[in-house]
């Protein structure tokens, strides 16, 4: 068997590779009964006395490395900080392992480091240790940045993907598809007369506001595979279904237009600054208001609710119903 | 400026890149007053109530990926576990971010995962979360594995590179150059009739035994740049010198022979299962005995002592003295 592109695309084929080769061959996959590798959550946890250490890791290989709204540095910090955040933990620190291609521009490298710094300042996290390697130019294209985030949450307050309960409301913190569609538009050189930009941003501000209200049951940041993947993962891990009101899903007009031209489904492409979360029904309105007051949350919506169905069902704009499936693999070349 | 191979080679040129571009452009570099990025230690720490969380990260790009004595999987776990260990922290968990080249053999991938599992079992650590990406075959050669290790140490008991005190004895836990020289021999296809293998192994057993005695002041695992780099880093960060007795440095006959044929200095090439440590003089013998009783420590030696000199001075086999300099860059193509 040869590893193919779809094995890394965040869909069902990738899940197969992970289960059959990785999970199957490892014995030690959790520590002290915390969230571990088998849980395939956004990260993992190490329970200590009064709290849990939460960690998450990601290798960033975005193409192009500079794009409207950010660059690989922005995404390396935001992406990892976000994975820690959606476990309910306050992100504190980042480790940063970079592999750079021989001949890479020192000026571009400096720009990337400055982007990382900007997100760190905004999110209140520190890059506390790192590693820098250089690979021959014929062995690596440009740069790969692997970041690991470390956060802290009080014991018992960690949010797992499996936490949804029937009757919960589903909140989406803003418009979907901005990252994936803007990158694809930019990459294909389509001259859309648009200001469409990646939504890459740290989500901790929105998460913290929502957690303070006290009704959040589960969260996920919809990156690879888009909200189609994130909603299905939350539902299947929680053993529930969802009924989503399509009318409520925030979508920018430019994203709709570009999606049609590119033949892409905005529900299946990556976002880099959004959260979907389950919230106890009686706290949903208050949580929505709290999120809307934050920097990136003003377009947040309650988009549906958790049901005892086994599928994520969308009530379409025309009033019909269809099942929203998790993508088998990325519908587009990798953009995150 | 273009990034060159020497920028990632673990020597002085790399220190320059790190200082001028990375450290210079980042504001947040530590958390709660712990060991941070500016310390350029083996890892970093996040002080909590009664203990510190210790983290270390590394991108592994070894060539060849399978070599006598191990593979990139072995080294990914051992290397990261060792960096946590030499900070005095018990390693608990690993995060594992892999980027695989499209077309990479599934069988080789499985072998690598099995090697990771074996080291995890031996070291008592768990791979608790991960990330898997696939890159186009013309953009990445083979595989890169970025691991981050998380460990715990009681507050105040962390071992920093700067901890050496004048009069301390220097212990080296075994023979040097095995990893670098065996890989270079293998890679060059030299038909040495030898069993020379990489020394890749987790060092926590040796470190734990030494820590129990109570006199360890500083530790480092001599990887890139070899013991020449590790001893100089310890000395310069502690503001001291060393006098090393060359006769006491354990060197395998095959390493000496192969080094001469390859024109390499075994003090400057990587090790993957050794520790150099400073120990209070009155506890040095007891510490040495404790290390010698462990699986990988039977050849440990007291190789010298900490002086008020500013250099690492070697008393050579012929009775002369020379300064052991830190290498400017790797003397060999990257082997770790």
Interface residues (C-beta under 8 A of the other chain):
Chain A: X1 X2 X3 X4 X5 X6 X7 X8 X9 X14 X17 X18 X21 X22 X25 X26 X27 X28 X29 X30 X31 X34 X35 X36 X37 X41 X43 X44 X45 X46 X48 X49 X50 X53 X55 X56 X57 X58 X59 X61 X92 X93 X95 X96 X97 X98 X99 X100 X101 X102 X103 X104 X105 X106 X107 X109 X110 X113 X114 X116 X117 X120 X121 X124 X125 X126 X127 X128 X129 X130 X131 X132 X133 X134 X135 X136 X138 X139 X140 X141 X142 X144 X146 X148 X150 X152 X334
Chain B: X1 X2 X3 X4 X5 X6 X7 X8 X9 X14 X17 X18 X21 X22 X25 X26 X27 X28 X29 X30 X31 X34 X35 X36 X37 X41 X43 X44 X45 X46 X48 X49 X50 X53 X55 X56 X57 X58 X59 X61 X92 X93 X95 X96 X97 X98 X99 X100 X101 X102 X103 X104 X105 X106 X107 X109 X110 X113 X114 X116 X117 X120 X121 X124 X125 X126 X127 X128 X129 X130 X131 X132 X133 X134 X135 X136 X138 X139 X140 X141 X142 X144 X146 X148 X150 X152 X334
